[in-house]
C-alpha cells in the first residue's frame, strides 16, 4: 500500500507540475502565434499595397533604382529636372494621343502636325512680318485644322483612323518642307524664348506648362461629363450613341484637341531651339505612342488615365536619359524603347486576365 500511495503521490505531483507549467506554455504559444500572424498580416498588407500601385509606377521606380546604381549623376536635382523639361514637347503631344486612343482611335500625325504648325508660325513671322503673337495663334489654328481633318476623315469619311492620320502625317510633313523649301528659320522674340529659358524656383517654365496640361486633362476626364463620355465612346461607340451621346462630335472634338496640343508642343520646341526646323517632331511618333502604351492605355479604347500617361512619359524620359548617361549608342536606344513597349503590353494583358479571372 505504501508503494502504491507513493506512486499515486508522484503522479499527482507530476500532474500538478504539468498544470502549473501549462499556462506558461500556452502564453509562449500564443505569443509565437501572434508574432507569426503579425508577420503574415504585415506581409499581406504590403502585398496589397504593392498590387494597388499602378503598374507603370512600379516600373518607373524599378528603372530609377537601377540607374541610380549605374550612374552617380542620375539622381541629381538638375538631371531630374532636365528629364521632364527636355521631354515636355513629347509629354504635351502624348496628352492628345492618349485622348485619341481613349476613344478607340489612333493619331499618327502628331509629329508632322507639330512641324507644319511651327513652320507656319515662323514663315508668317519671317516672310510676312506679322506680329509673332498672331503667328503663334495661327500655328495653333493650323494644328486644330489638321485635327479637324483627321476627325472628319475618320467619322464622316468612314476611313480607318490609322489610314486617315497616316495620310495627314504625310501631307503635313510635306507642307512643312514646302513652306521654306526645307530651310530652317531662326531668331524669335525674347518672350518666346523665355518659355523654356526662364525658371521659377529653379524649375523651367515649360515644366509648369506640361504639368498644368496634365492636371487640366485629368480633371476633365474625371469630373466633367464630357470627359467621362470619352470612356463610353471608347468602350462601345454604338452603345454610347444609343445612350444619347453625339459620338461623331466627340470624336472630331478629340482629334481637334490633339492637333492643338501638337501645335503647342511645336511652340515649346521652337522656344527651346530658337529655331523652326521643318523636320521637328517627325521622329517623335515612337516616343509619343510609347508614352501612352507604357502608361497602360488600351489601344482598343475605353481605358487609360492622365496619371499613368504622365508616369509613362517619365519612364521614357528616364530610359533615354539613363542610356545617354551610360553612353549607350543612339542607334540602340530605339531598341530599348521598343522592348519597353512589348513588356508594357504583355504586363497589361496579364493584369487584365487576372482581373477577368476574379
C-alpha positions as CSV (number, residue, x, y, z in Angstrom):
1,X,0.0,0.0,0.0
2,X,2.8,2.4,0.8
3,X,4.3,1.8,-2.6
4,X,1.0,2.4,-4.3
5,X,0.5,5.6,-2.3
6,X,3.9,6.8,-3.2
7,X,3.3,6.2,-6.9
8,X,-0.1,7.9,-6.6
9,X,1.6,10.8,-4.9
10,X,4.2,11.1,-7.6
11,X,1.5,11.0,-10.3
12,X,-0.4,13.8,-8.5
13,X,2.8,15.8,-8.2
14,X,3.6,15.3,-11.9
15,X,0.1,16.3,-12.9
16,X,0.2,19.4,-10.7
17,X,3.6,20.3,-12.2
18,X,2.1,20.0,-15.7
19,X,-0.9,22.1,-14.7
20,X,1.5,24.7,-13.2
21,X,3.6,24.8,-16.4
22,X,0.8,24.7,-18.9
23,X,-0.3,28.4,-18.6
24,X,3.3,29.5,-19.4
25,X,3.5,27.1,-22.3
26,X,0.2,28.5,-23.5
27,X,1.3,32.0,-23.3
28,X,4.5,31.3,-25.2
29,X,2.5,29.5,-27.9
30,X,0.1,32.5,-28.1
31,X,3.0,34.9,-28.4
32,X,4.6,32.9,-31.1
33,X,1.3,32.6,-32.9
34,X,0.7,36.3,-32.6
35,X,4.2,37.1,-34.0
36,X,3.6,34.7,-36.9
37,X,0.2,36.2,-37.5
38,X,1.6,39.7,-37.3
39,X,4.3,39.0,-39.8
40,X,1.9,37.3,-42.1
41,X,-0.5,40.2,-41.8
42,X,2.2,42.8,-42.4
43,X,3.3,40.8,-45.5
44,X,-0.3,40.6,-46.8
45,X,-0.8,44.3,-46.2
46,X,2.5,45.1,-48.0
47,X,1.5,42.8,-50.9
48,X,-1.9,44.5,-51.2
49,X,-0.3,48.0,-51.2
50,X,2.1,46.8,-53.9
51,X,-0.7,45.4,-56.0
52,X,-2.6,48.6,-55.6
53,X,0.2,50.7,-57.1
54,X,-0.2,51.4,-60.8
55,X,2.0,49.1,-62.9
56,X,3.7,51.9,-64.7
57,X,4.7,53.5,-61.3
58,X,6.3,50.2,-60.2
59,X,8.2,50.1,-63.4
60,X,9.4,53.7,-63.1
61,X,10.6,53.1,-59.5
62,X,12.5,50.0,-60.6
63,X,14.2,51.7,-63.5
64,X,15.2,54.7,-61.3
65,X,16.7,52.4,-58.7
66,X,18.8,50.5,-61.3
67,X,20.0,53.7,-63.0
68,X,20.9,55.3,-59.6
69,X,23.4,52.5,-59.0
70,X,24.7,52.6,-62.6
71,X,25.3,56.3,-62.8
72,X,26.3,58.7,-59.9
73,X,24.8,61.7,-62.0
74,X,21.3,60.3,-62.4
75,X,19.7,61.3,-59.1
76,X,20.9,64.9,-59.1
77,X,18.3,67.6,-59.0
78,X,19.5,69.2,-62.2
79,X,19.3,65.9,-64.1
80,X,15.9,65.0,-62.9
81,X,14.6,68.5,-63.8
82,X,16.2,68.2,-67.3
83,X,14.4,64.8,-67.8
84,X,11.0,66.5,-67.5
85,X,11.9,69.7,-69.3
86,X,13.6,68.0,-72.3
87,X,10.5,65.8,-72.8
88,X,7.9,68.5,-72.4
89,X,7.0,68.5,-76.1
90,X,6.6,64.7,-76.2
91,X,4.5,64.9,-73.0
92,X,2.2,67.5,-74.4
93,X,1.7,65.5,-77.6
94,X,1.1,62.4,-75.5
95,X,-1.9,64.0,-73.8
96,X,-3.6,64.4,-77.2
97,X,-2.6,61.0,-78.3
98,X,-3.9,59.4,-75.1
99,X,-7.3,61.1,-75.6
100,X,-7.5,59.8,-79.2
101,X,-6.6,56.3,-78.1
102,X,-9.1,56.6,-75.3
103,X,-11.9,56.9,-77.8
104,X,-10.6,53.9,-79.8
105,X,-8.7,55.9,-82.4
106,X,-5.0,56.5,-83.3
107,X,-3.2,59.6,-84.4
108,X,0.0,59.1,-86.4
109,X,0.1,62.7,-87.5
110,X,1.1,64.4,-84.2
111,X,4.8,64.8,-85.1
112,X,4.0,66.2,-88.5
113,X,1.3,68.5,-87.1
114,X,4.0,69.9,-84.7
115,X,6.3,70.5,-87.7
116,X,3.8,72.2,-90.0
117,X,2.3,74.4,-87.2
118,X,5.8,75.5,-86.1
119,X,6.9,76.3,-89.7
120,X,3.6,78.2,-90.3
121,X,4.3,80.4,-87.3
122,X,7.9,81.0,-88.3
123,X,7.1,81.6,-92.0
124,X,4.4,84.1,-91.3
125,X,6.8,85.9,-88.9
126,X,9.8,86.0,-91.2
127,X,8.3,86.2,-94.7
128,X,5.3,88.5,-93.9
129,X,6.5,90.4,-90.8
130,X,3.3,89.6,-88.9
131,X,3.5,90.1,-85.1
132,X,4.8,86.9,-83.6
133,X,1.9,86.6,-81.1
134,X,-0.5,86.3,-84.0
135,X,1.9,83.9,-85.7
136,X,1.8,81.6,-82.7
137,X,-2.0,81.8,-82.7
138,X,-2.0,81.0,-86.4
139,X,0.2,77.9,-85.7
140,X,-2.3,76.7,-83.1
141,X,-5.1,77.1,-85.6
142,X,-3.2,75.1,-88.2
143,X,-2.9,72.3,-85.6
144,X,-6.7,72.5,-85.0
145,X,-7.3,72.3,-88.7
146,X,-5.2,69.1,-89.1
147,X,-7.1,67.6,-86.1
148,X,-10.4,68.6,-87.8
149,X,-9.4,66.9,-91.0
150,X,-8.4,63.7,-89.1
151,X,-11.7,63.7,-87.2
152,X,-13.8,64.3,-90.4
153,X,-12.0,61.6,-92.3
154,X,-12.4,59.0,-89.6
155,X,-16.1,59.8,-88.9
156,X,-17.9,61.3,-92.0
157,X,-15.4,59.7,-94.4
158,X,-15.5,56.4,-92.5
159,X,-11.8,55.9,-93.1
160,X,-9.9,53.9,-90.5
161,X,-8.1,56.3,-88.2
162,X,-4.8,54.6,-88.9
163,X,-5.1,55.3,-92.6
164,X,-6.6,58.8,-92.2
165,X,-3.9,60.0,-89.9
166,X,-1.2,58.3,-92.0
167,X,-2.3,60.4,-94.9
168,X,-2.4,63.6,-93.0
169,X,1.0,62.8,-91.5
170,X,2.5,62.6,-95.0
171,X,0.7,65.8,-96.2
172,X,1.6,67.8,-93.1
173,X,5.3,66.7,-93.3
174,X,5.4,67.8,-97.0
175,X,3.8,71.2,-96.3
176,X,6.3,71.8,-93.5
177,X,9.1,71.3,-96.0
178,X,7.4,73.2,-98.8
179,X,6.8,76.5,-96.8
180,X,10.5,77.3,-96.7
181,X,12.0,74.8,-99.2
182,X,13.3,72.8,-96.3
183,X,15.3,75.7,-94.8
184,X,15.1,76.4,-91.0
185,X,14.1,79.8,-89.6
186,X,15.9,81.3,-86.7
187,X,15.6,84.4,-84.4
188,X,12.5,84.8,-82.4
189,X,11.3,87.3,-79.8
190,X,12.8,87.1,-76.3
191,X,9.4,86.5,-74.7
192,X,9.0,83.4,-76.8
193,X,12.4,82.1,-75.8
194,X,11.5,82.7,-72.2
195,X,9.0,79.8,-72.3
196,X,11.9,77.3,-72.0
197,X,14.7,79.7,-70.9
198,X,13.3,81.2,-67.8
199,X,12.8,79.4,-64.4
200,X,10.7,79.7,-61.3
201,X,12.0,78.1,-58.2
202,X,14.8,76.6,-60.3
203,X,12.2,74.8,-62.5
204,X,11.8,75.8,-66.2
205,X,8.5,77.3,-67.2
206,X,7.8,74.5,-69.7
207,X,7.7,72.1,-66.9
208,X,4.8,74.1,-65.3
209,X,3.1,74.2,-68.7
210,X,3.4,70.4,-69.0
211,X,2.1,69.6,-65.6
212,X,-0.7,72.1,-65.9
213,X,-1.9,70.5,-69.1
214,X,-1.9,67.1,-67.5
215,X,-3.8,68.4,-64.4
216,X,-6.5,70.0,-66.6
217,X,-6.9,66.9,-68.7
218,X,-7.1,64.6,-65.7
219,X,-9.7,66.9,-64.1
220,X,-11.7,66.9,-67.3
221,X,-11.7,63.2,-67.7
222,X,-12.6,62.5,-64.1
223,X,-15.1,65.2,-63.1
224,X,-16.7,66.5,-66.3
225,X,-19.5,64.6,-68.1
226,X,-18.0,65.5,-71.5
227,X,-14.7,64.0,-70.3
228,X,-16.2,60.8,-68.9
229,X,-18.1,60.4,-72.2
230,X,-14.8,59.6,-73.8
231,X,-14.6,56.3,-71.9
232,X,-18.1,55.4,-73.0
233,X,-17.3,56.1,-76.7
234,X,-14.1,54.1,-76.5
235,X,-15.8,51.2,-74.7
236,X,-18.6,50.8,-77.1
237,X,-19.4,53.6,-79.6
238,X,-22.8,52.2,-80.6
239,X,-24.0,51.9,-77.0
240,X,-22.8,55.4,-76.4
241,X,-24.8,56.6,-79.4
242,X,-27.9,54.8,-78.2
243,X,-27.4,56.4,-74.8
244,X,-27.8,59.9,-76.4
245,X,-24.1,60.8,-76.9
246,X,-23.1,62.6,-80.1
247,X,-20.3,60.2,-80.9
248,X,-19.3,62.0,-84.1
249,X,-18.9,65.3,-82.5
250,X,-17.0,63.8,-79.6
251,X,-14.5,62.1,-81.9
252,X,-13.9,65.1,-84.0
253,X,-13.5,67.3,-80.9
254,X,-10.9,64.9,-79.5
255,X,-8.9,65.0,-82.8
256,X,-9.0,68.8,-82.8
257,X,-7.7,68.9,-79.2
258,X,-4.9,66.5,-80.2
259,X,-4.0,68.8,-83.1
260,X,-3.9,71.9,-80.9
261,X,-1.7,70.2,-78.3
262,X,0.7,69.0,-81.1
263,X,0.9,72.6,-82.2
264,X,1.5,73.8,-78.7
265,X,4.3,71.2,-78.4
266,X,5.8,72.8,-81.5
267,X,5.8,76.2,-79.7
268,X,7.8,74.6,-76.9
269,X,10.3,73.1,-79.4
270,X,10.7,76.4,-81.3
271,X,11.3,78.2,-78.0
272,X,13.9,75.7,-76.8
273,X,15.9,75.7,-80.1
274,X,15.3,79.3,-81.1
275,X,14.8,77.7,-84.5
276,X,11.9,76.3,-86.6
277,X,13.0,73.1,-88.3
278,X,10.8,71.6,-90.9
279,X,11.5,68.1,-89.7
280,X,11.0,68.9,-86.0
281,X,8.8,66.4,-84.2
282,X,8.6,63.9,-87.1
283,X,10.9,61.5,-85.3
284,X,8.9,61.7,-82.0
285,X,6.0,59.5,-83.0
286,X,7.5,56.3,-81.5
287,X,8.1,58.1,-78.2
288,X,4.6,59.5,-78.1
289,X,2.9,56.2,-78.7
290,X,5.3,54.5,-76.3
291,X,4.4,57.0,-73.5
292,X,0.7,56.2,-74.0
293,X,1.1,52.5,-74.2
294,X,3.6,52.2,-71.4
295,X,1.1,54.3,-69.4
296,X,-1.4,51.5,-69.6
297,X,-3.9,52.9,-72.1
298,X,-5.6,50.2,-74.1
299,X,-5.3,50.5,-77.9
300,X,-8.8,49.1,-78.2
301,X,-10.1,52.2,-76.4
302,X,-12.1,52.8,-73.2
303,X,-9.3,52.7,-70.6
304,X,-6.5,55.0,-69.6
305,X,-5.6,57.9,-67.3
306,X,-3.5,61.0,-67.4
307,X,-1.6,60.0,-64.2
308,X,-0.4,56.7,-65.8
309,X,0.3,58.6,-69.1
310,X,2.5,61.0,-67.1
311,X,4.3,58.1,-65.5
312,X,4.8,56.6,-68.9
313,X,6.4,59.9,-70.0
314,X,8.7,59.8,-67.1
315,X,9.7,56.2,-67.9
316,X,10.6,57.1,-71.5
317,X,12.4,60.2,-70.3
318,X,14.3,58.3,-67.7
319,X,15.3,55.5,-70.1
320,X,16.5,57.9,-72.7
321,X,18.4,60.0,-70.1
322,X,19.9,56.9,-68.5
323,X,21.1,55.4,-71.7
324,X,22.8,58.7,-72.6
325,X,24.5,58.8,-69.2
326,X,25.7,55.3,-69.7
327,X,27.0,56.1,-73.3
328,X,24.6,53.7,-74.9
329,X,24.7,54.0,-78.7
330,X,21.9,56.2,-80.0
331,X,21.2,53.5,-82.6
332,X,20.3,51.1,-79.8
333,X,18.1,53.4,-77.8
334,X,15.0,52.8,-80.0
335,X,15.6,49.1,-79.5
336,X,15.2,49.6,-75.7
337,X,12.1,51.7,-76.2
338,X,10.6,49.0,-78.4
339,X,11.3,46.3,-75.8
340,X,9.7,48.5,-73.2
341,X,6.6,48.8,-75.3
342,X,6.4,45.0,-75.6
343,X,6.9,44.5,-71.9
344,X,4.2,47.1,-71.1
345,X,1.7,45.4,-73.4
346,X,2.4,41.9,-72.1
347,X,2.1,43.1,-68.5
348,X,-1.1,45.0,-69.2
349,X,-2.6,41.9,-70.8
350,X,-1.6,39.7,-67.9
351,X,-3.1,42.1,-65.3
352,X,-6.4,42.2,-67.3
353,X,-6.5,38.5,-67.5
354,X,-6.1,38.3,-63.7
355,X,-8.9,40.9,-63.2
356,X,-11.2,38.9,-65.5
357,X,-10.4,35.7,-63.6
358,X,-11.5,37.3,-60.4
